[in-house]
Amino acid sequence: MRHAWKLGRLAGIDVFIHATLWLTLGLLGVSAWLAGASLPTILGGLSLMIAVFGCVLLHEFGHALTARRFGIATKDIVLSPIGGVARLERMPRKPGQEVVVALAGPAVNVGIALLLAGVVFLTNSSAAWQLERLAESFAGRLLVANVLVAALNLLPAFPLDGGRVLRALLSIRFGRRRATRAAVFLGRTLCVGLALLGLVQSPMLILIAVFLWIAGTAELRAVEMTSEVAGRRLHELFVPPRTVLFANHSLGAAALSSLRNGREAMPVVDSGYRLLGVLPHPVLMRAVTQFGFEPPVSEFMETEFRQAAPEELIDSCLPKILAGEGPLFVVEDQRLLGTIGFSLLGRFVELERALTTHQESRGQSDSAKREGGSRGVRS
């Protein structure tokens, strides 16, 4: 993953920390030091932030492990300065399952808060009942942070957990597409409010608003795209790859091909056109930097790639198409047939909408002509 370091693998799920989170922690520590804070105070503040992000990680595992119970795998979990994201391979299709998966994250924070409340009560019973005194202890501050994380995520604004619950409930009556539009509209309203509040409070609120707006828009686009391609199969839409590398091609030949292919991953095949691997652009650049143009691409290609059979439904393959940066390879009996990517799907959906609009306007025009003819006959 770009600009992220792997923290480890827990419960079969890779955990990454985005570089901006390390940068944020460092900047906060330096800012506190320049402001004259003592070393124990700085370390205490950073420890609290690390503990909060540990709770955010548990929140995301709540989503991921609950989704696993419904047969949905999680690609990875990424922590960033504005929170965490569990990247599920797909969202639950059934409203009830989506509600359970969405509520699992905040439920983890509520459980942590209850445990911490017990700790605060046992160590200082009087502080447990006075909100202003909770900040006197590390456990009290962490308790408040978990309550805030749960409350924020339960706001009925997409793509927050509360917004997903709202979308699931609305989809029972209005369908997933209309429900997503309504939930995203509420989410955008919240984004505008957060951004305005950020102008007078903290720039971090503006950053959160931008992230929520982009995430909500991306999921709305994915849902609408799924509706447009429902029932269609990959063989109806895939295109031949722009560039194909053979295993014995040199890195120099691959670099020359990349000038035509852009930054898209290039497939590597054998003489029988069987797909052996892919050569992503960053891997190619690193290989050329270290070893020059002479070595064959077979020494550097990646053997794990996203593929599907031509008879598979496009909407069922959409999570594969949306995941990662390269295309989905359409393969039959190990032979490469073509590729399909997000941009191709987007152009197809745009064309389908244009054709639908034309047909509707033509139908209305024909209907008007018939009505006009009928009136002429009666007169």
C-alpha positions as CSV (number, residue, x, y, z in Angstrom):
1,M,0.0,0.0,0.0
2,R,1.3,3.4,-0.9
3,H,2.6,5.7,1.8
4,A,1.7,3.2,4.5
5,W,3.8,0.9,6.7
6,K,2.6,-2.5,7.7
7,L,2.2,-2.8,11.4
8,G,1.5,-6.5,11.4
9,R,-1.1,-9.1,10.7
10,L,-3.9,-9.9,13.3
11,A,-6.7,-12.4,12.9
12,G,-5.6,-12.9,9.3
13,I,-5.9,-9.2,8.4
14,D,-3.0,-6.9,7.5
15,V,-2.8,-3.7,9.5
16,F,-1.2,-0.6,8.0
17,I,-0.4,2.8,9.5
18,H,-0.5,5.7,7.0
19,A,2.6,7.8,6.9
20,T,0.6,10.9,7.7
21,L,-0.3,9.4,11.1
22,W,3.4,9.1,12.1
23,L,3.9,12.7,10.8
24,T,1.0,14.0,12.8
25,L,2.3,12.3,16.0
26,G,5.7,13.8,15.4
27,L,4.4,17.3,14.7
28,L,2.2,17.2,17.8
29,G,5.2,16.2,20.0
30,V,7.5,18.9,18.5
31,S,4.7,21.6,18.8
32,A,4.2,20.7,22.5
33,W,8.0,20.8,23.1
34,L,8.3,24.2,21.4
35,A,5.4,25.5,23.5
36,G,7.4,24.7,26.6
37,A,5.7,21.4,27.7
38,S,7.7,19.1,29.9
39,L,8.9,15.7,28.7
40,P,6.5,13.7,30.9
41,T,3.6,15.9,29.6
42,I,4.6,15.3,26.0
43,L,5.0,11.6,26.5
44,G,1.7,11.4,28.3
45,G,-0.1,13.2,25.5
46,L,1.4,11.0,22.8
47,S,0.7,7.9,24.8
48,L,-3.0,8.9,25.0
49,M,-3.1,9.4,21.3
50,I,-1.6,6.0,20.6
51,A,-4.1,4.4,23.0
52,V,-7.0,6.2,21.2
53,F,-5.8,4.9,17.9
54,G,-5.5,1.5,19.4
55,C,-9.2,1.7,20.3
56,V,-9.9,2.9,16.8
57,L,-8.1,-0.3,15.5
58,L,-10.3,-2.4,17.7
59,H,-13.3,-0.6,16.3
60,E,-12.3,-1.5,12.8
61,F,-11.7,-5.1,13.9
62,G,-15.2,-5.1,15.2
63,H,-16.4,-4.4,11.6
64,A,-14.0,-6.8,10.0
65,L,-14.6,-9.8,12.2
66,T,-18.4,-9.3,12.2
67,A,-18.3,-9.1,8.4
68,R,-16.3,-12.4,8.3
69,R,-19.3,-14.1,10.0
70,F,-21.3,-13.2,6.9
71,G,-18.7,-14.6,4.6
72,I,-17.1,-11.2,3.8
73,A,-13.3,-11.0,3.9
74,T,-11.4,-7.8,4.8
75,K,-8.5,-6.8,2.6
76,D,-6.7,-4.8,5.3
77,I,-7.2,-2.1,7.9
78,V,-5.5,1.3,7.5
79,L,-5.0,3.8,10.3
80,S,-4.7,7.5,9.4
81,P,-4.9,10.8,11.4
82,I,-8.6,11.0,10.8
83,G,-9.4,7.5,11.9
84,G,-9.4,4.0,10.5
85,V,-10.8,2.1,7.6
86,A,-11.5,-1.6,7.4
87,R,-11.4,-2.3,3.6
88,L,-14.0,-5.0,3.2
89,E,-14.0,-6.9,-0.1
90,R,-17.7,-6.0,-0.4
91,M,-20.5,-4.5,1.7
92,P,-23.2,-6.8,3.0
93,R,-26.1,-7.0,0.5
94,K,-28.8,-7.8,3.1
95,P,-30.0,-4.8,5.2
96,G,-29.9,-6.8,8.4
97,Q,-26.3,-7.8,7.9
98,E,-25.3,-4.3,7.0
99,V,-26.8,-3.0,10.2
100,V,-25.0,-5.6,12.3
101,V,-21.6,-4.9,10.7
102,A,-22.1,-1.2,11.0
103,L,-23.0,-1.3,14.7
104,A,-20.2,-3.7,15.6
105,G,-17.5,-0.9,15.5
106,P,-19.3,1.6,17.8
107,A,-20.2,-1.4,20.1
108,V,-16.5,-2.1,20.6
109,N,-16.0,1.5,21.7
110,V,-18.9,1.3,24.1
111,G,-17.6,-1.9,25.6
112,I,-14.1,-0.3,26.1
113,A,-15.8,2.8,27.7
114,L,-17.7,0.6,30.1
115,L,-14.5,-1.3,31.1
116,L,-12.7,2.0,31.6
117,A,-15.6,3.3,33.6
118,G,-15.1,0.4,36.0
119,V,-11.4,1.2,36.2
120,V,-12.1,4.8,37.0
121,F,-14.7,3.9,39.6
122,L,-12.4,1.4,41.4
123,T,-9.4,3.8,41.4
124,N,-11.4,7.0,42.2
125,S,-15.1,6.5,42.8
126,S,-15.9,10.2,43.1
127,A,-14.4,11.0,39.7
128,A,-16.5,8.4,38.0
129,W,-19.6,10.6,38.6
130,Q,-18.1,14.0,37.8
131,L,-17.4,14.7,34.1
132,E,-15.0,17.5,34.8
133,R,-12.8,15.2,36.9
134,L,-12.6,12.4,34.3
135,A,-9.7,14.3,32.7
136,E,-7.6,13.9,35.8
137,S,-6.6,10.3,34.9
138,F,-5.4,8.5,31.8
139,A,-8.2,6.0,32.0
140,G,-10.8,8.8,32.3
141,R,-9.5,10.7,29.2
142,L,-9.4,7.4,27.2
143,L,-13.0,6.7,28.4
144,V,-14.2,10.1,27.1
145,A,-12.3,9.5,23.8
146,N,-14.1,6.2,23.2
147,V,-17.5,7.7,24.0
148,L,-16.8,10.5,21.4
149,V,-15.6,8.0,18.8
150,A,-18.8,5.9,19.2
151,A,-21.1,9.0,19.2
152,L,-19.4,10.5,16.1
153,N,-19.7,7.2,14.2
154,L,-23.3,6.8,15.1
155,L,-24.3,10.1,13.4
156,P,-26.9,9.2,10.7
157,A,-24.6,10.6,7.9
158,F,-23.0,8.4,5.2
159,P,-20.4,6.9,5.2
160,L,-20.3,6.9,9.0
161,D,-21.6,3.8,10.7
162,G,-24.8,5.6,11.6
163,G,-25.3,6.5,7.9
164,R,-24.8,2.9,6.9
165,V,-27.5,1.9,9.4
166,L,-29.8,4.5,7.9
167,R,-29.0,3.3,4.4
168,A,-29.8,-0.3,5.3
169,L,-33.1,0.7,6.9
170,L,-34.1,2.9,4.0
171,S,-33.1,0.2,1.4
172,I,-35.8,-2.1,2.8
173,R,-38.5,0.2,1.3
174,F,-36.8,2.3,-1.3
175,G,-34.0,0.0,-2.7
176,R,-30.3,0.3,-2.2
177,R,-29.7,2.9,-4.8
178,R,-32.2,5.5,-3.6
179,A,-31.3,4.7,0.0
180,T,-27.6,5.4,-0.7
181,R,-28.5,8.7,-2.4
182,A,-30.5,9.8,0.7
183,A,-27.8,8.8,3.1
184,V,-25.1,10.5,1.1
185,F,-27.1,13.7,0.9
186,L,-27.3,13.7,4.7
187,G,-23.6,13.0,4.9
188,R,-22.8,15.9,2.6
189,T,-24.9,18.1,4.8
190,L,-22.9,17.1,7.8
191,C,-19.7,17.7,5.8
192,V,-20.7,21.3,5.1
193,G,-21.4,21.8,8.8
194,L,-18.1,20.3,9.9
195,A,-16.2,22.4,7.4
196,L,-17.9,25.6,8.6
197,L,-17.2,24.6,12.2
198,G,-13.6,23.9,11.2
199,L,-13.2,27.5,10.0
200,V,-13.6,28.7,13.6
201,Q,-12.5,25.7,15.6
202,S,-9.9,23.3,14.1
203,P,-8.6,22.7,10.5
204,M,-8.8,19.0,11.3
205,L,-12.6,19.2,11.1
206,I,-12.2,20.5,7.5
207,L,-9.9,17.5,6.7
208,I,-12.5,15.1,8.1
209,A,-15.3,16.8,6.1
210,V,-13.3,16.5,2.9
211,F,-12.6,12.8,3.6
212,L,-16.2,12.0,4.4
213,W,-17.4,13.8,1.3
214,I,-15.0,11.9,-1.0
215,A,-15.7,8.6,0.6
216,G,-19.5,9.0,0.4
217,T,-19.3,10.1,-3.2
218,A,-17.1,7.2,-4.2
219,E,-19.5,4.6,-2.6
220,L,-22.5,6.3,-4.2
221,R,-20.8,6.0,-7.6
222,A,-20.1,2.3,-6.9
223,V,-23.7,1.6,-5.9
224,E,-25.0,3.4,-9.0
225,M,-22.5,1.5,-11.2
226,T,-23.6,-1.8,-9.7
227,S,-27.2,-1.0,-10.6
228,E,-26.3,-0.1,-14.2
229,V,-24.3,-3.3,-14.9
230,A,-26.6,-5.7,-13.1
231,G,-27.1,-8.9,-15.1
232,R,-24.2,-8.2,-17.5
233,R,-21.2,-10.4,-17.8
234,L,-17.5,-9.7,-18.2
235,H,-17.3,-11.0,-21.8
236,E,-19.8,-8.3,-22.9
237,L,-17.5,-5.5,-21.8
238,F,-13.8,-6.4,-21.5
239,V,-11.2,-5.0,-23.9
240,P,-7.9,-6.5,-25.1
241,P,-4.9,-5.3,-23.1
242,R,-3.1,-2.3,-24.6
243,T,0.3,-3.9,-23.9
244,V,1.3,-7.5,-23.3
245,L,4.8,-8.6,-22.1
246,F,6.3,-12.0,-22.7
247,A,8.3,-13.6,-19.9
248,N,11.6,-13.3,-21.7
249,H,11.1,-9.6,-22.5
250,S,13.8,-7.3,-21.0
251,L,13.1,-4.5,-18.5
252,G,14.1,-2.2,-21.3
253,A,11.3,-3.5,-23.6
254,A,8.9,-3.2,-20.7
255,A,10.0,0.4,-20.0
256,L,9.4,1.3,-23.7
257,S,6.0,-0.3,-23.5
258,S,5.1,1.7,-20.4
259,L,5.5,4.9,-22.4
260,R,2.4,3.7,-24.4
261,N,0.7,2.0,-21.4
262,G,1.0,4.8,-18.8
263,R,1.2,3.7,-15.2
264,E,-1.1,0.7,-15.6
265,A,0.1,-2.7,-14.6
266,M,1.2,-4.8,-17.6
267,P,0.3,-8.5,-18.0
268,V,3.2,-11.0,-18.5
269,V,2.3,-14.1,-20.6
270,D,4.1,-17.2,-22.0
271,S,4.2,-18.3,-25.6
272,G,0.8,-19.8,-25.2
273,Y,-0.6,-16.5,-24.0
274,R,-1.2,-18.0,-20.5
275,L,-1.1,-15.3,-17.9
276,L,2.0,-15.7,-15.6
277,G,2.0,-12.5,-13.7
278,V,1.8,-8.7,-13.8
279,L,4.4,-5.9,-13.8
280,P,3.1,-2.8,-12.0
281,H,4.7,0.5,-13.0
282,P,6.3,1.2,-9.6
283,V,7.9,-2.3,-9.6
284,L,9.3,-1.7,-13.1
285,M,10.8,1.6,-12.1
286,R,12.5,0.2,-9.0
287,A,13.9,-2.7,-11.1
288,V,15.2,-0.4,-13.8
289,T,16.8,1.8,-11.1
290,Q,18.6,-1.1,-9.5
291,F,19.4,-3.5,-12.4
292,G,19.1,-1.5,-15.6
293,F,17.4,-2.6,-18.8
294,E,18.9,-6.1,-19.3
295,P,17.2,-8.5,-16.9
296,P,14.0,-10.3,-18.0
297,V,10.6,-9.2,-16.6
298,S,10.0,-12.7,-15.3
299,E,12.4,-12.0,-12.5
300,F,10.4,-9.0,-11.2
301,M,6.8,-9.7,-12.1
302,E,4.2,-10.2,-9.3
303,T,2.4,-13.6,-9.4
304,E,-0.6,-12.4,-7.3
305,F,-3.1,-10.5,-9.4
306,R,-6.9,-10.0,-9.7
307,Q,-8.6,-12.2,-12.3
308,A,-12.0,-13.5,-13.2
309,A,-13.7,-15.7,-15.8
310,P,-15.5,-14.1,-18.8
311,E,-18.8,-15.6,-17.7
312,E,-18.8,-14.0,-14.3
313,L,-21.3,-11.2,-13.6
314,I,-19.8,-7.7,-13.6
315,D,-21.6,-6.6,-10.5
316,S,-20.2,-9.6,-8.5
317,C,-16.7,-8.7,-9.7
318,L,-17.1,-5.0,-9.0
319,P,-15.2,-5.2,-5.6
320,K,-12.2,-6.7,-7.5
321,I,-12.4,-4.0,-10.1
322,L,-12.6,-1.2,-7.5
323,A,-9.8,-2.7,-5.4
324,G,-6.2,-1.7,-6.2
325,E,-4.9,0.5,-9.0
326,G,-4.6,-1.9,-11.9
327,P,-7.2,-3.6,-14.1
328,L,-9.0,-6.9,-13.5
329,F,-7.7,-9.5,-15.9
330,V,-10.3,-11.7,-17.7
331,V,-8.8,-15.2,-18.0
332,E,-10.2,-18.4,-19.4
333,D,-8.2,-21.7,-19.0
334,Q,-5.3,-19.6,-17.8
335,R,-5.2,-17.7,-21.1
336,L,-5.5,-13.9,-21.0
337,L,-8.5,-12.6,-22.9
338,G,-8.6,-9.0,-21.9
339,T,-8.9,-6.5,-19.1
340,I,-11.6,-4.4,-17.5
341,G,-11.0,-1.4,-15.2
342,F,-13.0,1.3,-13.3
343,S,-12.5,3.9,-16.1
344,L,-13.9,1.6,-18.7
345,L,-16.9,0.8,-16.5
346,G,-17.5,4.5,-15.9
347,R,-17.5,5.2,-19.7
348,F,-19.9,2.3,-20.2
349,V,-22.3,3.5,-17.5
350,E,-22.2,7.0,-19.0
351,L,-23.0,5.6,-22.5
352,E,-25.9,3.5,-21.0
353,R,-27.4,6.6,-19.3
354,A,-27.1,8.6,-22.5
355,L,-28.8,5.8,-24.5
356,T,-31.6,5.5,-21.9
357,T,-32.2,9.3,-21.9
358,H,-32.4,9.2,-25.8
359,Q,-34.9,6.3,-25.7
360,E,-37.0,8.0,-23.1
361,S,-37.1,11.3,-25.0
362,R,-37.9,9.4,-28.3
363,G,-40.7,7.5,-26.6
364,Q,-42.2,10.7,-25.3
365,S,-41.9,12.3,-28.8
366,D,-43.6,9.3,-30.4
367,S,-46.4,9.4,-27.8
368,A,-47.0,13.1,-28.4
369,K,-47.2,12.4,-32.2
370,R,-49.7,9.7,-31.7
371,E,-51.8,11.9,-29.5
372,G,-51.7,14.7,-32.0
373,G,-52.7,12.2,-34.8
374,S,-55.6,11.0,-32.7
375,R,-56.9,14.5,-32.2
376,G,-56.6,15.2,-35.9
377,V,-58.7,12.1,-36.8
378,R,-61.4,13.0,-34.2
379,S,-61.7,16.6,-35.5
